[in-house]
Amino acid sequence: MAPNNNMRVVGGSAKGHRLKGAVTPGVRPTSERARAAIFNVIPPWLLRDARVLDLFAGTGSLGIEALSQGAAWADFVERNRRQCLVLQENLRSTGFSSQSEAHCGEAARLVRNLEGPYQLVLLDPPYKMGDLGSFMELLSETQGLVDDKGMVVVGHSRHTSLATEFGKLTLKSLRRYGDNVVEFYQTGGIQW
C-alpha cells in the first residue's frame, strides 16, 4: 500500500495539519470524513481535558484528532513497529508528543497494563480482525480502563455485527458511512 500523505487533522488546534499515512499493508486510516463525523457526535465536554486511548492506532489520526480538540492526554497502541514510527512522527509534527505515549505491541495484551481510566476509547481495527466482540468484552471487563462516565467508539465493516451491550458498555448510537459503521458505546454514568 502506498503512503497516504493527504490526511489532515479536521478540527481543533492542529486543524489542517498534514499527517503521514500508512506505510504497512493492511493499515486503513480512518478517513477525514469519518473522523469529522465521529467528533461531531462526541460531546465536547467529554473531550475537554480527557484521557484518551487510541487502539489499533495506525497513523494515530483518531487520537491526534482528540488531542487537537481538547483532550489532555492520549495513549496510542499500534502493533506494527514501522507504523508505530510513523505514529510517533505524527505526534512530533503536530506538537502532541508531550501529551501522549505510543505503545508498540498487541492491543489485547497491552490494555491490561495501561493506566486508565480513559474517558474516551477509540478503536478502528483492521477489517480482517477476528472476533471484535471478544475484544469489546475485554475492554468492558478490564478494571479501571474505561471511566464510569466514559465512551468507547468502535469503527468496523458493515459486514460485522456487534452486540448492543458488552458488560458495562451499552450502545448509544450507530452511524453508517459507506462501507464503515461507527458505534458509540457508553458506560452507565454518561449522559448525552
Phi, psi and chi 1 to 4 in degrees:
 res  aa     phi    psi   chi1   chi2   chi3   chi4
   1 MET       -  129.7  176.8 -177.1 -135.9      -
   2 ALA   -74.3  147.3      -      -      -      -
   3 PRO   -58.3  142.0  -19.9   28.9      -      -
   4 ASN  -103.7  103.4  174.0    0.9      -      -
   5 ASN  -100.7   18.6  -68.3  -42.5      -      -
   6 ASN  -104.3    7.8  -64.1  -41.3      -      -
   7 MET   -79.9  141.1  -67.7 -171.1  -25.4      -
   8 ARG  -134.3  157.2  -66.7  172.8  -53.9 -165.4
   9 VAL   -72.8  133.0  178.3      -      -      -
  10 VAL   -94.2  -14.7  -64.2      -      -      -
  11 GLY  -155.8  168.6      -      -      -      -
  12 GLY    81.9 -158.6      -      -      -      -
  13 SER   -65.5  -26.2   63.8      -      -      -
  14 ALA  -105.7   17.1      -      -      -      -
  15 LYS   -51.4  133.1 -179.1  177.9 -179.8  176.4
  16 GLY    88.0  -12.7      -      -      -      -
  17 HIS   -67.0  132.0 -170.5   92.2      -      -
  18 ARG   -78.5  142.0  -66.1 -153.0  177.3  -84.4
  19 LEU  -114.7  143.2  -59.4  174.1      -      -
  20 LYS   -69.9  146.2  -71.6 -172.0  175.5 -176.6
  21 GLY   -98.1 -159.1      -      -      -      -
  22 ALA   -71.4  137.1      -      -      -      -
  23 VAL  -116.7   -0.2  -64.8      -      -      -
  24 THR  -122.6  133.1  -50.4      -      -      -
  25 PRO   -56.8  140.8  -22.3   31.8      -      -
  26 GLY    92.8  -14.2      -      -      -      -
  27 VAL   -80.4  123.3  172.0      -      -      -
  28 ARG  -120.7   92.0  179.2 -170.4   41.9   78.8
  29 PRO   -60.5  144.7  -19.5   30.6      -      -
  30 THR   -66.7  127.6  -53.4      -      -      -
  31 SER   -64.1  157.4   71.3      -      -      -
  32 GLU   -58.8  -41.6  -73.2 -179.5   32.4      -
  33 ARG   -60.3  -47.0  178.4  177.3  168.3 -114.2
  34 ALA   -66.3  -41.1      -      -      -      -
  35 ARG   -62.1  -43.8  -86.4 -175.0  -75.0  122.4
  36 ALA   -60.1  -43.4      -      -      -      -
  37 ALA   -64.6  -42.7      -      -      -      -
  38 ILE   -59.7  -47.8  -72.1  167.5      -      -
  39 PHE   -77.3  -10.0  -76.1   89.1      -      -
  40 ASN   -80.1  -22.8  -80.0  -26.8      -      -
  41 VAL   -86.8  -39.3  173.2      -      -      -
  42 ILE   -65.0  125.7  -63.7  169.3      -      -
  43 PRO   -62.0  133.2  -16.4   26.6      -      -
  44 PRO   -56.0  -35.2  -23.7   31.8      -      -
  45 TRP   -65.5  -27.0   60.0  -98.0      -      -
  46 LEU   -70.6  -35.1 -178.8   69.9      -      -
  47 LEU   -75.7  -31.5  -87.2  175.3      -      -
  48 ARG   -57.9  115.8 -163.0  171.7  -51.5  112.4
  49 ASP    60.1   23.0  -61.7  -36.5      -      -
  50 ALA   -76.7  156.4      -      -      -      -
  51 ARG   -95.9  127.6  -72.6 -179.0   56.8   80.6
  52 VAL  -121.3  144.0  175.2      -      -      -
  53 LEU  -121.5  121.8  176.2   58.1      -      -
  54 ASP  -109.9  107.0 -175.6   -9.1      -      -
  55 LEU   -97.8  148.6  -62.4  164.9      -      -
  56 PHE    54.4   48.0  -51.2   98.1      -      -
  57 ALA   -65.3  -30.9      -      -      -      -
  58 GLY    58.9 -112.2      -      -      -      -
  59 THR   -80.3  -15.2   63.4      -      -      -
  60 GLY    86.8   10.3      -      -      -      -
  61 SER   -60.5  -36.9   63.1      -      -      -
  62 LEU   -68.6  -49.5  -75.6  170.7      -      -
  63 GLY   -66.0  -37.4      -      -      -      -
  64 ILE   -64.8  -39.2  -71.6  170.1      -      -
  65 GLU   -60.2  -42.3 -162.6   69.7   52.1      -
  66 ALA   -63.3  -43.6      -      -      -      -
  67 LEU   -62.7  -42.8  -71.0  166.5      -      -
  68 SER   -62.0  -30.5 -178.2      -      -      -
  69 GLN   -99.5   18.0  -63.6 -165.1   32.9      -
  70 GLY   117.9   -4.0      -      -      -      -
  71 ALA   -65.8  148.4      -      -      -      -
  72 ALA   -87.2  -31.8      -      -      -      -
  73 TRP  -150.6  146.6  178.1  -94.0      -      -
  74 ALA  -141.4  133.2      -      -      -      -
  75 ASP  -101.9  135.9  -79.4  -53.3      -      -
  76 PHE  -117.4  136.5  -64.5   81.6      -      -
  77 VAL  -123.5  121.6  175.7      -      -      -
  78 GLU  -139.0  130.5  169.9   53.5   42.4      -
  79 ARG   -74.7  -41.7  167.0 -177.6   74.3  158.2
  80 ASN   -80.9  124.7 -176.4  -78.0      -      -
  81 ARG   -61.8  -43.4  -65.6 -108.1  177.0 -125.9
  82 ARG   -62.7  -42.0  -73.9 -177.4   59.9 -142.6
  83 GLN   -69.6  -31.7 -164.8   61.5   50.4      -
  84 CYS   -62.4  -36.2 -153.9      -      -      -
  85 LEU   -65.7  -39.2  -67.4  172.8      -      -
  86 VAL   -64.2  -43.7  169.4      -      -      -
  87 LEU   -57.2  -47.0  163.2   59.3      -      -
  88 GLN   -62.6  -38.2  -69.7  167.4  -24.8      -
  89 GLU   -65.3  -39.9  175.1   55.9   32.4      -
  90 ASN   -63.5  -37.5  -77.1  -22.6      -      -
  91 LEU   -66.1  -41.4  -70.0  169.3      -      -
  92 ARG   -64.2  -48.0  -81.9 -169.4  -65.3  -83.6
  93 SER   -68.8  -24.6   69.7      -      -      -
  94 THR   -90.9   -6.2   52.9      -      -      -
  95 GLY    82.7   17.5      -      -      -      -
  96 PHE  -104.2   11.5  -65.7  126.6      -      -
  97 SER   -58.8  -36.8  -70.6      -      -      -
  98 SER   -78.9   -8.2   64.1      -      -      -
  99 GLN  -111.7   19.5  -67.1  172.6 -105.8      -
 100 SER  -156.9  166.9   60.7      -      -      -
 101 GLU  -145.7  134.6 -173.9  171.2   -9.8      -
 102 ALA   -99.0  127.3      -      -      -      -
 103 HIS  -111.7  120.2  -53.2  -91.7      -      -
 104 CYS   -97.7  114.2  -62.0      -      -      -
 105 GLY   163.4 -178.5      -      -      -      -
 106 GLU   -71.9  128.9  -68.9  -70.1  -24.8      -
 107 ALA   -59.6  -43.7      -      -      -      -
 108 ALA   -61.0  -30.7      -      -      -      -
 109 ARG   -82.9  -41.9 -177.8  177.9   55.1   80.4
 110 LEU   -75.0  -29.5  -69.9  175.7      -      -
 111 VAL   -60.8  -28.4  -66.7      -      -      -
 112 ARG   -70.3  -19.7  -67.4 -178.6  172.3   98.4
 113 ASN  -109.1    0.6  -59.3  -41.0      -      -
 114 LEU   -81.3  151.2  -67.7  171.3      -      -
 115 GLU   -92.1   97.0 -174.9 -179.7  -31.4      -
 116 GLY   -87.7 -162.2      -      -      -      -
 117 PRO   -82.4  154.1   28.5  -32.0      -      -
 118 TYR  -105.0  134.3  -64.3   97.0      -      -
 119 GLN   -77.8  -25.3  -72.4   75.0   42.3      -
 120 LEU  -139.8  125.6  179.8   61.9      -      -
 121 VAL  -117.1  125.4  178.1      -      -      -
 122 LEU  -116.2  131.2  -56.9  159.9      -      -
 123 LEU  -146.2  133.7   59.3  149.3      -      -
 124 ASP  -135.7   74.2 -167.1    2.8      -      -
 125 PRO   -71.6  166.9   26.3  -32.1      -      -
 126 PRO   -57.3  141.8  -19.6   29.1      -      -
 127 TYR   -60.5  -28.5  -79.7    0.2      -      -
 128 LYS   -81.6    1.1   65.7 -179.5 -179.8 -179.7
 129 MET   -57.3  141.4 -179.9  177.1  169.0      -
 130 GLY   -58.7 -115.9      -      -      -      -
 131 ASP   -88.5   94.5 -172.3    1.7      -      -
 132 LEU   -63.8  -33.0 -177.5   53.9      -      -
 133 GLY   -59.6  -40.8      -      -      -      -
 134 SER   -63.7  -37.3  -67.1      -      -      -
 135 PHE   -68.0  -38.8 -170.4   82.1      -      -
 136 MET   -62.5  -39.2  -68.6  -67.5  -68.9      -
 137 GLU   -60.6  -43.4  -74.2  -71.9  -10.1      -
 138 LEU   -58.8  -44.3  172.3   66.4      -      -
 139 LEU   -60.0  -44.3  -70.6 -178.3      -      -
 140 SER   -66.5  -36.7  175.3      -      -      -
 141 GLU   -85.5  -17.4  -66.7  168.5   -1.4      -
 142 THR   -73.6  111.0  -57.6      -      -      -
 143 GLN   -57.5  132.4  -69.7  -65.6  -35.2      -
 144 GLY    76.5    6.0      -      -      -      -
 145 LEU   -82.6  -54.1 -172.9   68.4      -      -
 146 VAL  -101.2  128.1 -178.0      -      -      -
 147 ASP   -59.6  153.3 -170.3   81.1      -      -
 148 ASP   -61.1  -21.3  -71.7  -20.0      -      -
 149 LYS  -116.8   38.9  -64.8 -178.9 -180.0  177.4
 150 GLY   -99.9  170.5      -      -      -      -
 151 MET  -134.3  142.2  178.2 -177.5  -71.8      -
 152 VAL  -118.7  124.7  175.1      -      -      -
 153 VAL  -113.2  121.0  179.7      -      -      -
 154 VAL  -125.1  127.3   56.4      -      -      -
 155 GLY  -102.4  143.4      -      -      -      -
 156 HIS  -161.2  173.4   57.7   82.8      -      -
 157 SER   -68.5  149.9  164.2      -      -      -
 158 ARG   -65.7  -12.6   64.7 -178.4  170.9   86.3
 159 HIS   -85.0   -3.4  -57.8  -69.6      -      -
 160 THR  -104.3  136.4  -60.3      -      -      -
 161 SER  -113.5  138.4  -61.5      -      -      -
 162 LEU  -119.4  152.2  -69.6  177.2      -      -
 163 ALA   -67.8  162.8      -      -      -      -
 164 THR   -83.3  -12.5   57.0      -      -      -
 165 GLU  -141.0  140.3  -71.3 -171.8    6.9      -
 166 PHE  -133.9   96.8  -66.4   99.1      -      -
 167 GLY    56.9 -119.9      -      -      -      -
 168 LYS   -81.8   -3.5   66.1 -179.6 -178.0  177.0
 169 LEU   -93.6  127.9  -61.6  172.8      -      -
 170 THR  -123.2  134.9  -57.3      -      -      -
 171 LEU   -64.1  126.5 -178.2   64.0      -      -
 172 LYS  -106.1  -36.2  177.2   68.3  174.9  177.1
 173 SER  -154.6  147.4 -179.7      -      -      -
 174 LEU  -131.5  130.0 -178.8  147.0      -      -
 175 ARG  -126.9  143.0  -51.1  -67.7  171.2  100.7
 176 ARG  -113.4  134.6  -73.3 -175.7  173.5   82.4
 177 TYR  -134.0   89.6  -51.7  101.7      -      -
 178 GLY    64.6 -123.8      -      -      -      -
 179 ASP   -81.8   -5.9 -171.3   40.7      -      -
 180 ASN   -97.1  143.5  -58.1  -47.9      -      -
 181 VAL  -121.4  137.0  173.2      -      -      -
 182 VAL  -122.7  125.2  179.5      -      -      -
 183 GLU  -114.7  138.2  -62.8 -170.4   55.4      -
 184 PHE  -112.1  112.7  -62.1   81.0      -      -
 185 TYR  -105.1  146.4  -71.7   82.9      -      -
 186 GLN  -127.1  157.2   68.0  179.2   35.0      -
 187 THR   -89.3  172.0   54.8      -      -      -
 188 GLY   -58.0  -31.9      -      -      -      -
 189 GLY   -85.3  -11.2      -      -      -      -
 190 ILE   -83.8  139.4 -171.0  172.5      -      -
 191 GLN  -125.6  130.7  -64.3  -62.7  -41.2      -
 192 TRP   -90.8      -  -72.5   17.9      -      -
